[in-house]
Amino acid sequence: MHMKKTTRFGSLLLLFTSITYCGCFAQSAAGPAWQSLFNGKDLSGWQTYLRPSAAAGDQTPIGLNQDPHGVFKVEKGLLRISGQDWGGLFTEQSFSNYHLRLQVKFGSKKWPPRENVVADGGLLFHCSPPYDFGSTCWMRSIELQIQEGDIGDYHNVGAGISWLPFSPGQDEGDSVDQYNPYAPLQQTTSRVFRSANFESAPGEWTTCELIARGADAVFIVNGFVVNRLYNIYRTDLQQQTSSGQIQFQSEGAEHYLKTIQWRPLDFTHSAPAQLVSQQAPLQVTDKTTQTLVIENKGTVIEIIACELLGKNTDQFIVQLPAFPLVLKQGEKLSLPVSVRPGSSHNKVKLRLETVLGPVAGFEATLQKL
């Protein structure tokens, strides 16, 4: 979904895939197996709906499963979305209670009327007809924003009213509603900005993940939780929205997708894990890298993401492993932590995420001296 800014690319929190392992560490996922939604060869299992952009000279309607300009193409195993016409590529299948992940990278081509603004796309989920509900080209849905500098923002495209924890924030001088896990839940149909910018550097792949759990959802960018929403509810139907198709937007900018996978959520409950931090708090200075050591003293647990809670969380650089990962009883996870030079004194909380939510009873403190 587009925004008002004409130029933007905020400070990046660059992530690394290195990690220090202590003890015997298993990287195989404990949850159900991943299933591919994109075979890298063609668009089997997908359909399209398109209309000309507002700036196109020819305004002849395009419609369902017609793509005269090749907006959606498979190139060298990647899904290319050109952005020339507006609309979406959507799954034939509907989904509920799932974990979705994909990688995205922006290209260089932009189309009028958005040729001078940041590159834009979007992941729409819980989609349902009509095909032309949003901006006359997208289904009713909830959006995980895919836009330069703003991946992980929340938009409502008519799937229902959500509750989110947010508070007033600033984004490049603009007053915005921003995800804040300490804030009270509020209903909103408006945009809610992600907690911070965790995208990869321009030209590199960013990993996006979605946990769709009933009528709740969690947005994850490069391994960091950046947004949460609860109880998506259709007042016209008087029921929650908890399932639907998946759709990717074409909205004036070239971008590429790969490794589009999903797996059903595993709701099996076992005895709770007991994660313990060996540092309280972990203190970091401009010139040092400290290691946060976390030990599992309970049952085996699968970790899918990390979340930083507090203000100016992008001061801290936490080196994450590739998620998901499994931590067995007695195993230790080591996360190197540093801060950006010149960062002010600050203290934030770190917690770890499972497909069913944050690990109960665990928070570690990171402190900039």
C-alpha positions in Angstrom: 0.0 0.0 0.0 1.4 3.4 -1.0 2.4 6.1 1.4 2.8 9.9 1.2 6.6 10.1 1.4 8.5 10.8 -1.8 11.9 9.6 -0.8 12.9 7.4 2.1 15.3 4.7 3.3 15.8 4.8 7.0 18.8 3.6 8.9 19.2 -0.1 8.5 19.8 -2.7 11.2 22.0 -5.1 9.3 21.7 -8.7 10.4 24.3 -11.4 10.4 23.7 -15.1 10.2 26.6 -16.1 12.4 26.0 -17.5 15.8 28.1 -19.1 18.6 26.8 -22.5 19.7 27.3 -23.9 23.1 26.7 -27.6 23.7 25.0 -29.8 21.1 22.7 -27.6 19.0 20.1 -29.0 16.6 19.1 -26.8 13.7 16.3 -29.0 12.4 12.8 -27.5 12.9 10.5 -29.2 15.4 7.4 -28.1 13.7 5.7 -29.5 10.6 7.6 -29.6 7.3 7.8 -26.6 5.0 5.8 -26.7 1.8 6.6 -24.6 -1.2 4.0 -22.2 -2.7 6.3 -21.3 -5.7 8.1 -24.0 -7.7 10.5 -21.6 -9.4 9.4 -22.7 -12.9 5.9 -21.3 -13.5 2.9 -19.9 -11.7 1.1 -23.2 -11.0 -1.4 -22.7 -8.2 -1.6 -19.0 -8.7 -4.0 -16.6 -10.4 -3.8 -12.9 -11.3 -6.1 -9.9 -11.3 -4.9 -6.6 -12.8 -5.9 -3.1 -13.9 -3.9 -0.4 -15.6 -2.2 2.1 -13.3 -3.8 5.5 -13.0 -1.1 6.9 -15.3 -1.4 4.4 -18.1 -2.5 5.8 -21.5 -4.6 2.8 -22.2 -7.2 2.3 -19.5 -8.8 -0.8 -21.0 -9.7 -3.1 -18.1 -7.4 -6.2 -17.8 -9.2 -8.4 -15.2 -8.9 -11.9 -14.0 -6.0 -14.1 -15.3 -5.0 -11.7 -18.0 -1.5 -10.3 -17.9 -0.7 -8.7 -21.3 2.4 -6.9 -20.1 3.9 -9.8 -18.2 3.7 -8.2 -14.8 4.1 -11.6 -13.1 6.9 -13.7 -14.6 9.3 -16.4 -13.5 12.9 -15.4 -14.3 15.9 -17.6 -13.4 13.9 -19.3 -10.6 12.7 -16.0 -9.2 9.2 -14.5 -9.2 9.5 -11.1 -10.8 6.7 -8.5 -10.2 7.2 -5.6 -12.6 4.8 -3.2 -11.1 3.6 -1.9 -14.4 0.0 -2.7 -13.9 -1.7 -2.6 -10.5 -3.2 -5.8 -9.0 -2.2 -9.0 -7.5 -1.0 -12.6 -7.8 -3.0 -14.8 -5.5 -3.1 -18.4 -4.4 -5.9 -20.7 -5.6 -5.9 -22.3 -2.1 -7.1 -20.7 1.1 -5.0 -21.0 4.3 -5.6 -20.8 8.0 -3.3 -21.3 11.0 0.0 -21.2 9.2 3.6 -19.9 9.2 4.6 -18.2 5.9 8.0 -17.1 4.9 9.6 -15.6 1.8 12.5 -13.5 0.6 12.1 -10.2 -1.2 14.5 -7.8 -3.0 13.6 -4.6 -4.9 14.6 -4.0 -8.5 15.3 -0.7 -10.2 12.3 -0.1 -12.4 9.4 2.1 -11.3 6.3 3.1 -13.1 4.1 6.3 -13.2 2.5 7.6 -11.1 5.0 6.2 -8.5 8.2 6.6 -10.4 9.7 9.1 -7.9 8.7 7.4 -4.6 10.0 4.4 -2.7 9.5 1.0 -4.2 6.3 -0.6 -3.0 4.6 -4.0 -2.9 2.7 -6.0 -0.3 1.8 -9.3 1.1 -1.9 -9.6 1.5 -3.4 -12.4 3.6 -6.9 -13.6 4.7 -7.9 -12.5 1.3 -11.5 -13.0 0.0 -13.4 -11.7 -3.1 -14.3 -9.4 -4.7 -11.0 -9.1 -6.6 -11.4 -5.4 -7.0 -12.3 -4.4 -3.4 -9.1 -2.4 -2.5 -8.1 0.3 -5.0 -10.2 -1.6 -7.5 -7.6 -4.3 -7.8 -7.0 -6.1 -4.5 -9.2 -8.5 -2.5 -10.4 -7.9 1.0 -7.4 -8.6 3.1 -4.9 -7.6 5.8 -1.5 -6.3 4.5 2.0 -6.9 5.7 3.6 -4.0 4.0 6.5 -4.7 1.6 8.0 -1.3 0.9 11.5 0.1 1.0 12.2 1.1 4.6 8.7 0.1 5.8 8.6 -3.7 5.6 6.3 -5.0 8.4 3.9 -2.1 8.6 0.2 -3.0 9.0 -2.6 -2.0 6.6 -6.2 -2.9 6.6 -7.6 -3.7 3.2 -11.1 -4.7 4.4 -10.6 -8.1 6.0 -11.8 -6.8 9.3 -11.0 -4.4 12.2 -7.9 -5.4 14.3 -6.6 -4.7 17.7 -3.0 -3.6 17.9 -0.7 -2.3 20.7 0.5 1.0 19.4 1.4 4.5 20.5 2.4 7.8 18.9 5.7 7.7 17.2 7.9 9.5 14.7 9.0 8.3 11.3 11.4 10.7 9.5 9.7 13.6 11.1 6.1 12.4 10.5 3.8 11.7 13.4 2.6 8.0 13.1 1.0 5.2 15.0 3.8 2.8 15.8 3.7 -0.8 17.1 4.6 -0.7 20.8 4.3 -4.0 22.8 4.0 -2.0 26.0 1.0 0.1 24.7 -2.6 -0.9 25.4 -4.5 -2.7 22.7 -6.6 -0.4 20.4 -8.9 -1.0 17.5 -7.8 0.6 14.3 -8.4 0.5 10.6 -5.4 2.8 10.0 -1.8 2.0 9.2 0.4 1.0 12.1 4.1 1.3 11.5 6.6 -1.5 12.4 8.6 -1.1 15.6 11.9 -0.5 13.7 13.6 -1.0 10.4 15.2 -4.4 10.3 15.5 -4.7 6.5 18.7 -5.8 4.7 20.8 -3.3 2.8 19.6 -2.2 -0.6 20.1 -4.9 -3.3 20.1 -7.7 -0.7 17.4 -10.1 0.2 15.1 -9.5 3.1 13.3 -12.3 4.8 9.6 -11.7 5.7 7.5 -14.0 7.8 3.9 -14.1 8.8 2.3 -16.1 11.6 -1.4 -16.3 11.0 -2.9 -17.8 14.2 -6.6 -17.8 14.2 -7.7 -14.2 14.0 -4.3 -13.0 15.2 -1.1 -12.4 13.3 2.6 -11.6 13.9 4.9 -9.9 11.3 8.6 -10.8 11.3 11.4 -9.2 9.3 14.9 -10.7 9.1 14.2 -12.7 12.3 12.8 -9.8 14.4 9.1 -9.4 15.4 8.0 -5.9 14.2 4.2 -6.0 14.5 1.3 -7.9 16.2 -2.4 -7.8 15.6 -5.3 -9.5 17.4 -8.9 -10.4 16.7 -9.4 -9.5 13.1 -13.2 -9.0 13.0 -15.7 -8.4 10.3 -18.5 -6.3 11.8 -20.7 -6.8 8.7 -20.5 -10.6 9.1 -20.3 -10.5 12.9 -17.4 -13.0 12.9 -13.6 -13.2 13.1 -11.5 -13.4 10.0 -9.1 -16.3 10.4 -8.5 -17.7 6.9 -8.2 -16.8 3.2 -6.0 -16.7 0.2 -2.5 -15.1 0.0 -1.9 -12.3 -2.5 1.2 -10.3 -3.6 0.7 -6.8 -4.8 1.9 -5.1 -8.0 2.0 -1.4 -7.2 4.3 0.5 -9.5 7.7 -1.0 -8.6 9.8 -3.9 -9.7 10.6 -6.4 -7.0 11.6 -10.1 -6.8 10.4 -12.9 -4.5 11.8 -16.3 -3.8 11.6 -19.2 -1.3 7.9 -18.7 -0.8 7.0 -21.5 1.8 4.4 -22.3 4.4 3.7 -24.8 7.1 0.7 -25.5 9.3 1.0 -24.4 12.9 1.7 -27.1 15.5 -0.6 -26.5 18.4 0.8 -29.4 20.4 1.4 -28.4 24.0 4.1 -29.8 26.2 5.7 -28.8 29.4 7.0 -25.2 29.1 10.5 -24.4 28.3 12.6 -22.6 30.9 15.0 -20.2 29.3 17.5 -18.4 31.5 19.8 -15.6 30.7 23.3 -15.8 32.2 23.7 -12.0 32.2 21.4 -9.5 34.0 21.7 -7.1 32.3 24.0 -7.5 29.3 26.0 -4.3 29.3 27.5 -3.0 26.0 29.6 0.0 25.1 30.4 1.6 21.7 33.6 -0.3 21.3 32.6 -3.8 22.7 30.7 -6.8 21.5 29.2 -8.8 24.4 27.6 -12.2 24.2 24.1 -13.0 25.6 24.1 -16.6 26.7 20.6 -18.2 27.0 20.2 -21.7 28.5 17.2 -24.0 28.1 16.6 -25.7 31.5 13.2 -27.1 30.4 11.8 -29.1 27.5 12.8 -28.8 23.9 11.6 -25.6 22.2 11.5 -24.3 18.7 12.4 -20.6 18.4 11.3 -18.7 15.3 12.3 -15.0 16.0 13.6 -12.4 18.4 11.9 -9.2 19.6 13.4 -6.1 21.1 11.2 -4.1 23.3 11.7 -0.4 24.3 12.8 2.8 22.7 15.4 3.2 19.9 15.8 -0.5 19.7 17.8 -0.1 16.4 20.7 1.1 18.5 21.4 -2.5 19.3 22.8 -4.9 16.7 21.9 -8.5 17.6 23.5 -11.2 15.5 20.8 -13.8 14.9 21.0 -17.4 13.7 18.9 -18.7 10.9 15.4 -19.4 12.2 13.6 -21.6 13.0 15.9 -23.5 15.4 15.5 -26.1 18.1 16.9 -25.7 21.6 17.0 -28.8 23.7 17.1 -29.1 27.4 20.6 -28.2 28.7 21.6 -26.5 25.4 22.8 -22.9 25.3 22.3 -20.2 22.7 24.8 -17.4 22.4 23.8 -14.1 20.7 26.6 -11.5 20.1 25.3 -8.0 20.8 26.9 -4.6 19.9 25.6 -1.1 19.5 25.9 1.6 16.8 28.7 4.1 17.4 27.5 7.2 19.1 24.3 5.6 20.5 22.9 7.2 23.6 22.4 5.4 27.0 19.5 3.0 26.6 18.0 -0.1 28.0 15.8 -2.6 26.1 14.3 -6.0 26.6 14.9 -9.0 24.4 12.5 -11.9 24.2 12.2 -15.0 22.0 9.3 -16.0 19.9 7.6 -19.4 19.1 4.8 -20.0 16.6 2.4 -19.7 19.6 3.8 -16.5 20.9 6.7 -15.2 23.1 8.5 -17.7 25.3 6.7 -17.5 28.7 8.6 -16.2 31.6 11.7 -15.1 29.6 13.1 -11.6 29.1 16.7 -10.5 28.9 17.9 -7.0 29.3 20.4 -5.2 27.0 21.9 -2.0 28.3 24.0 0.6 26.5 26.4 2.2 28.9 
